Amino acid sequence: MIKYYNINGQQTPVENAYLHVSDLSILRGYGIFDYFLAREGHPLFLDDYLNRFYRSAQELYLEIPFDKATLRQQIYALLAANEVQQAGIRLVLTGGYSPDGYTPVSPNLLIMMYDLPASAWEFSAQGIKIITHPFQRELPEVKTINYSTGIRMLKTIKERGATDLIYVEHGEWIRESARSNFFLVLKDDRIVTADEKILWGITRRQVIDAAREAGYVVEERPIHVSELAEAKEAFFTSTIKGVMAIGQIDELVLGDGNIGKVTKALQDLFVEKVKGYLAGIGD
């Protein structure tokens, strides 16, 4: 059970962790976050996540009150205080307590910790169903706290018997889902994924690197919706999903709707990447 969060550098009991209502994250939805997993007592790919967190802050002109080394120490200290080896960890940086309700001031920095989600890397032989939705996220390269469209679409996703969605800009260009990067596997085993107007996922990069090391051709480029008809597999990547097979997109069933051989291979390669990372920390 998680007992502590960290608020602006201070370990705080969960029941006492709160922000004032004047914070811009509440009033205007202004802020950033990042989320990653800890396994065997170590946050996975921590440098990559911290680099993205600091880049996001810079893009929103928010100053993180600690350097990366100090923030890293605070994350490990919170793991120790909560006496956990496996966890989900969320960093949040807000616009601060704004006197006029609009202008960012000194940000508030939160480190929140959760029991490791049971769904983390829950690989299934059956691919999920997703739907397409015409949308392009504002500031897609920045991991902001604004997930209004994805959350608003939850009702529609459920009504259509789906699990998730992908955003398609102008009804033509496939981008990403609300919380995952998207990949297609074409009939010649080429793997394609969008290269612009997306969040640069950390799991995405690990999977791309693992695929190339294993000899797969991976193309990072624009994906037109017409290419869906040419695909034999599709999958999501994310911190929680790992590599998740997609069996149906709208009314289009990919293969037999179950996980394909390339997606299954990439799941295994990703798990090996994680094992290698943890082994490297222990060396």
Backbone as JSON, one array per atom type, in Angstrom:
{
  "sequence": "MIKYYNINGQQTPVENAYLHVSDLSILRGYGIFDYFLAREGHPLFLDDYLNRFYRSAQELYLEIPFDKATLRQQIYALLAANEVQQAGIRLVLTGGYSPDGYTPVSPNLLIMMYDLPASAWEFSAQGIKIITHPFQRELPEVKTINYSTGIRMLKTIKERGATDLIYVEHGEWIRESARSNFFLVLKDDRIVTADEKILWGITRRQVIDAAREAGYVVEERPIHVSELAEAKEAFFTSTIKGVMAIGQIDELVLGDGNIGKVTKALQDLFVEKVKGYLAGIGD",
  "N": [[0.84, -1.2, 0.0], [0.58, 2.19, -0.86], [2.01, 4.81, 0.88], [3.09, 7.38, 0.89], [3.41, 10.45, -0.96], [5.32, 12.83, -2.9], [5.53, 16.2, -2.49], [6.52, 19.07, -3.92], [9.19, 18.5, -3.21], [9.0, 17.48, -0.64], [8.36, 14.67, 1.28], [5.15, 13.43, 1.76], [2.35, 12.33, 3.62], [-0.1, 10.37, 1.94], [-2.79, 11.0, 2.48], [-2.64, 13.64, 3.17], [-1.84, 15.04, 0.98], [-2.25, 17.57, -1.22], [-3.41, 20.24, -3.43], [-3.84, 23.79, -3.61], [-6.92, 25.41, -4.55], [-6.44, 27.45, -6.34], [-4.56, 26.7, -8.15], [-3.21, 26.53, -11.43], [-3.5, 24.17, -12.81], [-5.94, 23.25, -12.04], [-7.68, 25.41, -12.54], [-7.23, 26.09, -15.26], [-6.34, 23.84, -16.55], [-3.61, 23.68, -16.99], [-0.53, 22.36, -17.32], [1.96, 19.73, -17.02], [2.78, 16.21, -17.29], [4.3, 13.03, -16.5], [4.68, 9.48, -16.8], [5.72, 6.37, -15.55], [7.05, 3.05, -15.04], [8.22, 1.21, -12.21], [10.37, -1.49, -11.76], [11.61, -4.21, -9.96], [12.65, -2.47, -8.09], [13.69, -0.36, -9.53], [13.13, 2.48, -11.54], [12.02, 2.17, -14.84], [13.89, 2.92, -17.73], [14.55, 5.51, -16.9], [16.11, 7.86, -17.4], [15.3, 8.57, -19.98], [12.58, 9.18, -19.6], [12.77, 11.31, -17.77], [14.15, 13.17, -19.34], [12.21, 13.71, -21.29], [10.22, 14.8, -19.68], [11.43, 17.17, -18.76], [11.78, 18.46, -21.21], [9.1, 18.84, -21.97], [8.28, 20.6, -19.95], [9.85, 22.81, -20.59], [8.73, 23.53, -23.05], [6.26, 24.51, -22.24], [7.02, 26.66, -20.86], [7.55, 26.36, -18.13], [9.25, 26.09, -15.09], [11.09, 23.56, -13.7], [11.58, 22.87, -10.32], [13.84, 21.47, -9.43], [16.99, 19.96, -10.27], [17.81, 17.3, -12.63], [19.25, 15.24, -11.38], [18.65, 15.58, -8.68], [15.88, 15.22, -8.72], [15.76, 12.58, -9.54], [16.91, 11.35, -7.28], [14.9, 11.91, -5.43], [12.79, 10.39, -6.42], [13.74, 7.75, -6.07], [13.99, 7.81, -3.3], [11.33, 8.0, -2.56], [10.33, 5.55, -3.44], [11.7, 3.94, -1.61], [10.64, 4.88, 0.84], [8.0, 4.09, 0.58], [8.34, 1.43, 0.55], [8.37, -0.36, -1.66], [8.95, -2.41, -4.53], [7.93, -2.67, -7.05], [6.07, -0.49, -9.02], [3.82, 2.08, -10.2], [4.67, 5.28, -11.36], [4.06, 8.69, -11.21], [4.84, 11.84, -12.44], [4.04, 15.22, -11.94], [3.75, 18.5, -13.06], [2.62, 21.64, -12.38], [0.93, 24.76, -13.28], [1.05, 26.39, -11.11], [0.12, 28.49, -8.21], [-1.83, 30.77, -9.25], [-2.24, 34.24, -9.13], [-4.02, 35.72, -10.7], [-5.5, 33.82, -11.91], [-4.73, 32.99, -14.42], [-2.11, 33.54, -15.31], [0.94, 31.79, -15.34], [2.89, 30.92, -12.48], [5.12, 30.17, -9.83], [5.74, 26.82, -10.29], [4.04, 23.85, -9.09], [5.35, 20.77, -8.03], [4.76, 17.4, -8.25], [5.31, 14.11, -7.1], [3.92, 11.14, -7.56], [2.89, 7.94, -6.47], [1.93, 4.61, -7.21], [0.44, 1.41, -6.61], [1.65, -1.24, -8.64], [-0.03, -1.4, -11.67], [-2.43, -3.94, -12.32], [-2.95, -4.5, -14.91], [-0.67, -4.0, -16.34], [1.37, -4.67, -19.05], [-0.19, -6.81, -19.85], [-0.38, -9.2, -21.77], [-2.3, -10.41, -24.44], [-3.71, -13.05, -26.42], [-5.72, -12.38, -28.09], [-6.57, -9.76, -30.23], [-7.34, -6.33, -29.55], [-10.29, -4.31, -30.14], [-10.45, -1.23, -31.85], [-11.45, 2.18, -32.54], [-11.6, 4.73, -35.07], [-11.05, 8.27, -34.86], [-11.68, 11.57, -35.83], [-9.26, 13.85, -35.23], [-6.7, 16.04, -33.97], [-4.2, 16.33, -31.68], [-3.48, 19.22, -29.68], [-0.28, 20.7, -29.37], [1.22, 18.17, -29.63], [3.72, 16.98, -29.1], [4.22, 17.49, -26.5], [3.72, 16.36, -23.22], [1.05, 17.06, -21.95], [-1.41, 17.75, -19.36], [-3.89, 17.75, -20.43], [-6.39, 15.83, -21.41], [-8.87, 15.87, -22.54], [-10.36, 15.21, -24.91], [-9.89, 12.43, -25.32], [-10.94, 11.4, -22.92], [-13.59, 12.29, -23.09], [-14.43, 10.76, -25.21], [-14.72, 8.22, -24.21], [-17.28, 7.17, -23.65], [-18.39, 6.84, -26.22], [-16.57, 5.0, -27.3], [-17.08, 2.75, -25.7], [-19.79, 2.3, -26.36], [-19.54, 1.45, -28.97], [-18.43, -0.98, -28.73], [-15.71, -1.16, -28.42], [-12.24, -0.89, -27.35], [-10.41, 1.16, -27.37], [-9.14, 4.08, -29.15], [-7.94, 5.62, -32.21], [-6.46, 8.66, -33.23], [-7.18, 10.5, -36.13], [-5.98, 12.75, -38.31], [-7.74, 15.23, -40.05], [-9.24, 13.22, -41.17], [-7.52, 11.67, -42.64], [-4.73, 11.24, -41.93], [-3.09, 9.06, -39.9], [-2.4, 9.23, -36.5], [-2.04, 8.76, -33.43], [-3.11, 7.2, -30.35], [-5.1, 8.3, -27.51], [-3.48, 7.67, -25.38], [-1.39, 6.12, -26.28], [1.13, 5.02, -28.62], [0.91, 4.22, -32.14], [1.16, 1.46, -34.39], [1.54, -0.09, -37.58], [1.7, -3.25, -39.23], [2.81, -4.2, -42.26], [2.11, -6.27, -45.21], [4.51, -7.37, -46.02], [5.94, -7.59, -43.75], [7.05, -5.2, -43.03], [7.28, -2.59, -40.68], [5.42, 0.19, -39.68], [5.14, 3.51, -38.44], [3.84, 6.6, -37.21], [5.62, 9.69, -37.71], [5.43, 12.32, -36.99], [3.69, 15.02, -35.32], [2.94, 13.67, -32.99], [3.15, 12.22, -29.69], [6.35, 11.54, -28.48], [6.83, 8.54, -27.68], [8.29, 6.68, -25.01], [8.31, 3.89, -24.71], [7.63, 3.33, -27.32], [10.02, 4.08, -28.67], [11.83, 2.21, -27.59], [10.76, -0.17, -28.57], [10.95, 0.22, -31.34], [13.76, 0.34, -31.61], [14.42, -2.24, -30.68], [13.15, -3.81, -32.61], [14.52, -3.11, -34.97], [17.09, -3.97, -34.31], [16.61, -6.65, -34.35], [16.34, -7.14, -37.0], [14.09, -6.3, -38.4], [12.43, -4.14, -40.74], [11.77, -0.88, -40.08], [9.71, 1.82, -40.57], [9.54, 5.2, -40.04], [7.23, 7.46, -40.59], [4.68, 9.47, -42.29], [1.39, 8.05, -42.03], [-1.15, 7.05, -44.07], [-4.73, 6.73, -44.03], [-5.6, 4.94, -45.93], [-3.75, 2.94, -45.95], [-4.45, 1.14, -44.03], [-5.93, -0.93, -45.09], [-3.98, -2.42, -46.27], [-2.62, -3.62, -44.28], [-1.55, -6.3, -42.13], [-1.29, -6.64, -39.47], [-1.6, -4.79, -36.39], [-0.62, -2.64, -33.72], [-0.45, -1.23, -30.38], [1.81, 0.79, -28.45], [2.85, 1.51, -25.16], [3.51, 2.8, -21.84], [2.01, 1.32, -19.92], [0.66, -0.58, -21.53], [2.72, -1.88, -22.85], [3.45, -3.79, -25.49], [0.68, -4.02, -27.34], [-1.64, -5.98, -29.01], [-3.73, -5.22, -31.8], [-6.78, -6.12, -33.07], [-8.94, -5.32, -34.59], [-10.05, -2.54, -36.46], [-12.31, -0.07, -36.49], [-14.59, -1.34, -38.7], [-12.88, -3.05, -39.9], [-11.26, -6.07, -39.84], [-8.21, -7.34, -38.8], [-6.21, -9.79, -40.14], [-6.92, -12.76, -38.46], [-7.98, -11.53, -36.33], [-6.62, -12.02, -34.04], [-3.51, -11.93, -32.17], [-0.68, -11.22, -34.2], [2.25, -12.75, -35.77], [4.44, -11.01, -35.92], [3.84, -8.96, -34.09], [3.72, -10.51, -31.75], [6.38, -11.35, -31.62], [7.59, -8.88, -31.18], [6.59, -8.2, -28.68], [7.97, -10.08, -27.1], [10.6, -9.26, -27.63], [10.57, -6.7, -26.52], [10.2, -7.27, -23.79], [12.63, -8.53, -23.32], [14.31, -6.36, -23.73], [13.7, -4.82, -21.48], [14.56, -6.55, -19.45], [17.29, -6.55, -20.05], [17.9, -3.88, -19.53], [17.45, -3.69, -16.75], [19.34, -5.54, -15.88], [21.63, -4.2, -16.64], [21.63, -2.03, -14.87], [22.2, -3.33, -12.55], [24.8, -4.16, -12.91]],
  "CA": [[0.0, 0.0, 0.0], [1.36, 3.41, -0.98], [1.77, 5.68, 2.05], [3.62, 8.73, 0.72], [3.71, 11.15, -2.19], [6.28, 13.9, -2.69], [4.98, 17.48, -2.94], [7.55, 20.12, -3.92], [10.41, 18.06, -2.53], [8.72, 17.0, 0.7], [7.53, 13.47, 1.38], [3.9, 13.81, 2.41], [1.37, 11.24, 3.65], [-1.07, 10.46, 0.84], [-4.04, 11.66, 2.91], [-2.4, 15.08, 3.35], [-1.28, 15.57, -0.27], [-3.28, 18.33, -1.94], [-3.06, 21.55, -3.97], [-4.85, 24.83, -3.43], [-7.83, 25.52, -5.7], [-5.98, 28.49, -7.26], [-3.55, 26.17, -9.06], [-3.62, 26.61, -12.84], [-3.9, 22.85, -13.29], [-7.36, 23.15, -11.73], [-8.43, 26.5, -13.16], [-7.07, 26.17, -16.71], [-5.79, 22.62, -17.11], [-2.26, 24.0, -17.48], [0.51, 21.6, -16.63], [2.49, 18.56, -17.71], [3.02, 15.06, -16.43], [4.86, 11.85, -17.14], [4.31, 8.28, -16.06], [6.58, 5.25, -15.88], [6.97, 1.93, -14.11], [9.4, 0.71, -11.51], [10.45, -2.94, -11.65], [12.76, -4.64, -9.16], [13.18, -1.33, -7.35], [14.29, 0.64, -10.41], [12.27, 3.03, -12.6], [12.48, 1.74, -16.16], [14.27, 3.93, -18.72], [14.3, 6.75, -16.17], [16.71, 9.01, -18.06], [14.45, 8.95, -21.11], [11.37, 9.82, -19.09], [13.12, 12.62, -17.2], [14.46, 14.07, -20.45], [10.95, 14.14, -21.9], [9.53, 15.65, -18.7], [12.07, 18.49, -18.78], [11.46, 19.08, -22.5], [7.7, 19.29, -21.9], [8.25, 21.79, -19.1], [10.43, 23.92, -21.35], [7.78, 23.93, -24.08], [5.18, 25.27, -21.61], [7.66, 27.75, -20.1], [7.46, 26.06, -16.71], [10.57, 25.75, -14.57], [11.1, 22.5, -12.7], [12.38, 23.44, -9.22], [15.0, 20.65, -9.09], [17.69, 19.4, -11.44], [17.46, 15.91, -12.87], [19.87, 14.38, -10.38], [17.87, 15.7, -7.44], [14.57, 14.6, -8.94], [16.02, 11.14, -9.54], [17.07, 10.95, -5.88], [13.59, 11.97, -4.76], [12.0, 9.24, -6.88], [14.23, 6.56, -5.38], [13.67, 7.95, -1.88], [9.91, 7.72, -2.39], [10.22, 4.09, -3.52], [12.16, 3.38, -0.34], [9.69, 5.24, 1.9], [6.79, 3.29, 0.4], [8.76, 0.04, 0.69], [7.88, -1.11, -2.82], [9.88, -2.7, -5.61], [7.18, -2.53, -8.3], [5.13, 0.62, -8.84], [3.61, 3.09, -11.22], [5.13, 6.57, -10.83], [3.57, 9.83, -11.99], [5.35, 13.18, -12.18], [3.12, 16.27, -12.39], [4.21, 19.88, -12.86], [1.47, 22.5, -12.65], [1.19, 26.18, -13.51], [1.22, 27.08, -9.83], [-0.99, 29.23, -7.6], [-1.87, 32.0, -10.03], [-3.07, 35.28, -8.49], [-5.09, 36.19, -11.58], [-6.18, 32.68, -12.48], [-4.37, 32.82, -15.83], [-0.66, 33.65, -15.52], [1.74, 30.83, -14.59], [3.85, 31.43, -11.5], [6.0, 29.08, -9.4], [5.02, 25.55, -10.46], [4.03, 22.81, -8.07], [5.86, 19.5, -8.55], [4.26, 16.25, -7.51], [5.71, 12.75, -7.44], [2.87, 10.27, -7.03], [3.25, 6.54, -6.63], [0.78, 3.72, -7.18], [0.72, -0.02, -6.76], [1.8, -1.58, -10.05], [-1.33, -1.79, -12.22], [-2.54, -5.36, -12.67], [-3.03, -4.6, -16.37], [0.61, -3.68, -16.97], [1.93, -5.69, -19.94], [-1.1, -7.97, -19.83], [-0.41, -9.59, -23.18], [-3.4, -11.31, -24.76], [-3.66, -13.62, -27.76], [-6.77, -11.75, -28.89], [-6.36, -8.33, -30.45], [-8.43, -5.47, -29.13], [-10.96, -3.51, -31.17], [-10.35, 0.21, -31.67], [-12.17, 2.97, -33.52], [-10.91, 5.95, -35.51], [-11.72, 9.5, -34.49], [-11.0, 12.71, -36.47], [-8.75, 14.78, -34.22], [-5.26, 16.23, -33.85], [-3.92, 16.94, -30.38], [-2.69, 20.45, -29.59], [1.04, 20.47, -28.79], [1.3, 16.72, -29.45], [5.01, 16.54, -28.59], [4.28, 17.83, -25.07], [2.82, 15.5, -22.45], [0.25, 17.93, -21.09], [-2.45, 17.08, -18.58], [-5.17, 17.89, -21.14], [-6.84, 14.61, -22.09], [-10.31, 16.07, -22.62], [-10.97, 14.48, -26.02], [-9.84, 11.01, -25.04], [-11.88, 11.08, -21.84], [-14.94, 12.51, -23.61], [-14.75, 9.7, -26.16], [-14.86, 6.92, -23.54], [-18.66, 6.71, -23.81], [-18.54, 6.38, -27.6], [-15.76, 3.79, -27.44], [-17.83, 1.65, -25.07], [-21.01, 2.05, -27.14], [-19.19, 0.78, -30.22], [-17.84, -2.26, -28.4], [-14.26, -1.06, -28.61], [-11.41, -0.69, -26.16], [-9.61, 2.39, -27.48], [-9.3, 4.79, -30.42], [-6.78, 6.32, -32.77], [-6.77, 9.96, -33.81], [-6.87, 10.62, -37.55], [-6.05, 14.18, -38.65], [-8.47, 15.53, -41.29], [-9.77, 11.99, -41.73], [-6.55, 11.1, -43.57], [-3.41, 10.87, -41.43], [-3.16, 8.36, -38.62], [-1.42, 9.77, -35.57], [-1.79, 8.04, -32.18], [-4.3, 7.18, -29.5], [-5.0, 9.26, -26.42], [-2.45, 7.28, -24.42], [-0.49, 5.11, -26.86], [1.58, 5.15, -30.01], [0.25, 3.26, -33.03], [2.01, 0.85, -35.41], [0.99, -1.05, -38.53], [2.61, -4.22, -39.85], [2.35, -4.44, -43.63], [2.12, -7.67, -45.59], [5.88, -7.84, -46.17], [6.51, -7.5, -42.4], [7.51, -3.85, -42.7], [6.58, -1.97, -39.55], [5.35, 1.63, -39.91], [4.58, 4.3, -37.35], [3.87, 8.03, -37.53], [6.86, 10.36, -37.33], [5.2, 13.73, -36.68], [2.44, 15.36, -34.65], [2.65, 12.64, -32.01], [4.02, 12.19, -28.52], [7.47, 10.63, -28.7], [6.73, 7.57, -26.61], [9.52, 6.0, -24.6], [8.14, 2.49, -25.11], [7.71, 3.37, -28.78], [11.42, 4.1, -29.09], [12.45, 0.94, -27.22], [10.27, -1.21, -29.47], [11.57, 0.48, -32.65], [15.16, -0.07, -31.53], [14.47, -3.7, -30.57], [12.75, -4.37, -33.91], [15.62, -2.93, -35.93], [18.18, -4.85, -33.9], [16.23, -8.02, -34.72], [16.34, -7.25, -38.45], [12.88, -5.79, -39.03], [12.45, -2.82, -41.34], [10.82, 0.02, -39.41], [9.6, 3.11, -41.25], [8.9, 6.28, -39.29], [6.75, 8.32, -41.67], [3.22, 9.64, -42.25], [0.58, 6.88, -42.38], [-2.47, 7.42, -44.59], [-5.75, 5.74, -43.65], [-5.73, 3.93, -46.99], [-2.81, 1.85, -45.69], [-5.04, 0.16, -43.13], [-6.37, -2.07, -45.89], [-2.8, -3.19, -46.67], [-1.95, -4.12, -43.08], [-1.96, -7.6, -41.62], [-1.26, -6.52, -38.01], [-1.45, -3.45, -35.82], [-0.45, -2.72, -32.27], [-0.16, -0.04, -29.6], [2.86, 0.74, -27.44], [2.75, 2.51, -24.1], [4.1, 2.38, -20.56], [1.18, 0.29, -19.32], [0.32, -1.63, -22.49], [3.86, -2.56, -23.44], [3.08, -3.98, -26.9], [-0.68, -4.57, -27.3], [-2.14, -6.32, -30.34], [-5.01, -4.69, -32.25], [-7.37, -7.08, -33.99], [-9.98, -4.73, -35.43], [-10.1, -1.08, -36.51], [-13.67, 0.16, -36.99], [-15.15, -2.62, -39.17], [-11.82, -3.81, -40.56], [-10.61, -7.09, -39.02], [-6.85, -7.61, -39.25], [-5.95, -11.22, -40.04], [-8.04, -13.45, -37.81], [-8.36, -10.76, -35.15], [-5.74, -12.37, -32.93], [-2.16, -11.38, -32.27], [0.11, -11.72, -35.31], [3.57, -13.24, -35.4], [5.37, -9.89, -35.72], [3.49, -8.32, -32.82], [4.15, -11.42, -30.67], [7.84, -11.27, -31.54], [7.96, -7.59, -30.59], [6.32, -8.32, -27.24], [9.09, -10.8, -26.5], [11.79, -8.42, -27.73], [10.45, -5.62, -25.55], [10.46, -7.83, -22.46], [14.07, -8.74, -23.25], [14.89, -5.02, -23.57], [13.53, -4.45, -20.07], [15.48, -7.39, -18.67], [18.62, -6.05, -20.29], [18.02, -2.6, -18.83], [17.57, -3.96, -15.32], [20.63, -6.19, -15.67], [22.66, -3.17, -16.77], [21.66, -1.24, -13.64], [22.82, -4.15, -11.5], [26.21, -4.42, -13.2]],
  "C": [[0.88, 1.25, 0.0], [1.0, 4.36, 0.17], [2.15, 7.13, 1.81], [3.63, 9.16, -0.75], [4.83, 12.15, -1.87], [5.69, 15.17, -3.31], [6.06, 18.55, -2.79], [8.77, 19.76, -3.07], [10.22, 17.49, -1.15], [7.87, 15.73, 0.65], [6.33, 13.77, 2.26], [2.97, 12.6, 2.46], [0.3, 11.45, 2.58], [-2.31, 11.23, 1.26], [-3.88, 13.16, 3.11], [-1.87, 15.75, 2.08], [-2.38, 16.26, -1.07], [-2.69, 19.62, -2.48], [-4.18, 22.53, -3.66], [-5.67, 24.98, -4.7], [-7.38, 26.6, -6.69], [-4.94, 27.98, -8.26], [-4.07, 26.16, -10.49], [-3.96, 25.24, -13.43], [-5.4, 22.64, -13.07], [-8.16, 24.18, -12.53], [-8.38, 26.48, -14.69], [-6.56, 24.88, -17.35], [-4.39, 22.79, -17.65], [-1.23, 23.26, -16.66], [0.95, 20.43, -17.49], [2.58, 17.4, -16.74], [3.85, 14.04, -17.2], [4.59, 10.67, -16.23], [5.2, 7.13, -16.52], [6.46, 4.2, -14.79], [8.3, 1.7, -13.43], [9.28, -0.81, -11.42], [11.72, -3.28, -10.88], [13.45, -3.46, -8.48], [13.78, -0.23, -8.2], [13.27, 1.16, -11.42], [12.85, 2.7, -13.97], [12.75, 2.93, -17.08], [14.11, 5.34, -18.15], [14.89, 7.97, -16.87], [15.85, 9.5, -19.22], [13.2, 9.68, -20.65], [11.67, 11.2, -18.5], [13.45, 13.61, -18.31], [13.18, 14.59, -21.09], [10.2, 15.08, -20.96], [10.11, 17.06, -18.72], [11.82, 19.2, -20.11], [10.03, 19.61, -22.5], [7.59, 20.55, -21.07], [8.77, 23.01, -19.85], [9.46, 24.44, -22.4], [6.62, 24.75, -23.51], [5.72, 26.41, -20.74], [7.44, 27.59, -18.6], [8.84, 25.6, -16.24], [10.45, 24.7, -13.48], [12.04, 22.92, -11.57], [13.61, 22.63, -8.83], [15.68, 20.2, -10.37], [17.38, 17.91, -11.54], [18.03, 14.97, -11.82], [19.08, 14.4, -9.08], [16.51, 15.03, -7.58], [14.7, 13.07, -8.95], [16.15, 10.62, -8.09], [15.74, 10.92, -5.14], [12.7, 10.8, -5.16], [12.43, 7.97, -6.16], [13.92, 6.62, -3.89], [12.2, 7.63, -1.62], [9.64, 6.22, -2.53], [10.61, 3.45, -2.2], [11.17, 3.65, 0.79], [8.41, 4.41, 1.82], [7.07, 1.79, 0.46], [8.2, -0.84, -0.43], [9.01, -1.31, -3.83], [9.25, -2.5, -6.98], [6.14, -1.43, -8.09], [4.91, 1.35, -10.15], [3.95, 4.44, -10.62], [4.68, 7.67, -11.77], [4.26, 11.11, -11.5], [4.34, 14.18, -12.72], [3.75, 17.62, -12.08], [3.07, 20.8, -13.29], [1.9, 23.95, -12.89], [1.33, 26.99, -12.25], [-0.01, 27.86, -9.38], [-1.05, 30.62, -8.21], [-2.77, 33.04, -9.38], [-4.2, 35.78, -9.37], [-5.83, 35.05, -12.28], [-5.82, 32.39, -13.92], [-2.87, 32.76, -16.06], [0.09, 32.61, -14.71], [2.71, 31.53, -13.64], [4.76, 30.27, -11.1], [5.25, 27.75, -9.48], [5.02, 24.71, -9.18], [4.45, 21.5, -8.71], [5.42, 18.37, -7.65], [4.91, 14.98, -8.02], [4.69, 11.84, -6.76], [3.2, 8.83, -7.37], [2.01, 5.68, -6.44], [1.25, 2.28, -7.16], [0.76, -0.34, -8.24], [0.46, -2.05, -10.6], [-1.35, -3.25, -12.65], [-2.53, -5.55, -14.18], [-1.71, -4.35, -17.07], [1.16, -4.87, -17.74], [1.11, -6.97, -19.88], [-1.32, -8.42, -21.26], [-1.5, -10.64, -23.41], [-3.25, -11.81, -26.19], [-4.69, -12.97, -28.68], [-6.49, -10.26, -29.02], [-7.57, -7.53, -30.02], [-9.08, -4.79, -30.33], [-10.79, -2.04, -30.83], [-11.17, 0.91, -32.75], [-11.31, 4.17, -33.92], [-11.74, 7.16, -35.1], [-10.98, 10.68, -35.1], [-10.57, 13.75, -35.44], [-7.24, 14.87, -34.35], [-5.0, 16.95, -32.54], [-3.15, 18.25, -30.53], [-1.38, 20.13, -28.89], [1.3, 18.97, -28.58], [2.62, 16.23, -28.88], [5.17, 16.79, -27.1], [3.28, 16.96, -24.32], [2.06, 16.36, -21.44], [-0.78, 17.11, -20.32], [-3.82, 17.16, -19.25], [-5.49, 16.63, -21.94], [-8.35, 14.67, -22.32], [-10.96, 15.23, -23.72], [-10.99, 12.98, -25.75], [-10.84, 10.59, -23.97], [-13.32, 11.24, -22.32], [-15.39, 11.37, -24.52], [-14.96, 8.34, -25.5], [-16.26, 6.34, -23.73], [-18.88, 6.13, -25.21], [-17.77, 5.09, -27.83], [-16.52, 2.58, -26.88], [-19.06, 1.29, -25.89], [-20.72, 1.28, -28.42], [-18.44, -0.54, -29.97], [-16.34, -2.31, -28.57], [-13.56, -0.85, -27.28], [-10.71, 0.65, -26.17], [-9.89, 3.03, -28.83], [-7.95, 5.22, -30.95], [-7.28, 7.62, -33.38], [-6.3, 9.99, -35.27], [-7.07, 12.09, -37.95], [-6.72, 14.35, -40.01], [-9.04, 14.27, -41.95], [-8.8, 11.25, -42.63], [-5.3, 10.52, -42.9], [-3.51, 10.3, -40.03], [-2.05, 8.86, -37.72], [-1.13, 8.82, -34.4], [-3.12, 7.88, -31.46], [-4.12, 8.22, -28.4], [-3.82, 8.96, -25.5], [-1.43, 6.29, -24.97], [-0.02, 5.56, -28.23], [1.05, 3.98, -30.83], [1.22, 2.77, -34.1], [1.15, -0.03, -36.32], [2.1, -2.02, -38.96], [2.05, -4.53, -41.22], [2.62, -5.89, -44.04], [3.53, -8.24, -45.8], [6.67, -7.73, -44.86], [7.17, -6.16, -42.11], [6.63, -3.28, -41.6], [6.59, -0.46, -39.77], [4.68, 2.3, -38.73], [4.75, 5.77, -37.69], [5.15, 8.67, -36.99], [6.68, 11.83, -37.0], [3.84, 13.89, -36.03], [1.97, 14.26, -33.7], [3.49, 12.9, -30.76], [5.12, 11.16, -28.77], [7.54, 9.65, -27.53], [8.05, 6.9, -26.29], [9.45, 4.52, -24.95], [8.21, 2.37, -26.62], [9.16, 3.26, -29.25], [12.11, 2.78, -28.75], [12.03, -0.17, -28.17], [10.86, -1.02, -30.87], [13.02, -0.01, -32.65], [15.28, -1.59, -31.5], [14.14, -4.36, -31.9], [13.88, -4.27, -34.92], [16.8, -3.83, -35.59], [17.91, -6.3, -34.3], [16.11, -8.2, -36.23], [15.08, -6.8, -39.15], [13.14, -4.42, -39.65], [11.37, -1.98, -40.67], [10.87, 1.38, -40.1], [8.87, 4.1, -40.35], [8.52, 7.35, -40.32], [5.25, 8.53, -41.51], [2.5, 8.36, -42.69], [-0.79, 7.37, -42.84], [-3.48, 6.33, -44.24], [-5.92, 4.65, -44.69], [-4.82, 2.74, -46.75], [-3.37, 0.81, -44.72], [-5.44, -1.1, -43.89], [-5.2, -2.96, -46.31], [-2.13, -3.88, -45.49], [-2.47, -5.51, -42.7], [-1.96, -7.62, -40.09], [-1.23, -5.06, -37.63], [-1.27, -3.61, -34.32], [-0.21, -1.33, -31.68], [1.11, -0.28, -28.79], [2.61, 1.84, -26.42], [3.38, 1.94, -22.83], [3.32, 1.22, -19.96], [0.95, -0.87, -20.28], [1.52, -2.46, -22.91], [3.64, -2.6, -24.94], [1.74, -4.7, -26.9], [-1.21, -4.76, -28.7], [-3.51, -5.68, -30.58], [-5.56, -5.65, -33.3], [-8.4, -6.51, -34.93], [-9.93, -3.21, -35.31], [-11.39, -0.69, -37.21], [-14.24, -1.19, -37.43], [-14.11, -3.51, -39.84], [-11.17, -4.77, -39.57], [-9.25, -7.39, -39.63], [-6.53, -9.09, -39.05], [-7.16, -11.94, -39.49], [-8.48, -12.75, -36.53], [-7.52, -11.05, -33.93], [-4.35, -11.79, -33.16], [-1.41, -12.03, -33.43], [1.51, -12.08, -34.88], [4.57, -12.11, -35.16], [5.1, -9.2, -34.38], [3.94, -9.19, -31.65], [5.67, -11.37, -30.52], [8.29, -9.98, -30.87], [7.64, -7.55, -29.1], [7.51, -8.97, -26.54], [10.36, -9.96, -26.52], [11.75, -7.27, -26.73], [10.74, -6.11, -24.13], [11.96, -8.06, -22.28], [14.8, -7.41, -23.09], [14.84, -4.59, -22.1], [14.48, -5.25, -19.19], [16.92, -6.9, -18.82], [18.89, -4.74, -19.57], [18.25, -2.82, -17.34], [18.9, -4.64, -15.01], [21.76, -5.18, -15.74], [22.77, -2.3, -15.53], [22.39, -2.01, -12.54], [24.29, -4.4, -11.7], [27.13, -3.45, -12.46]]
}
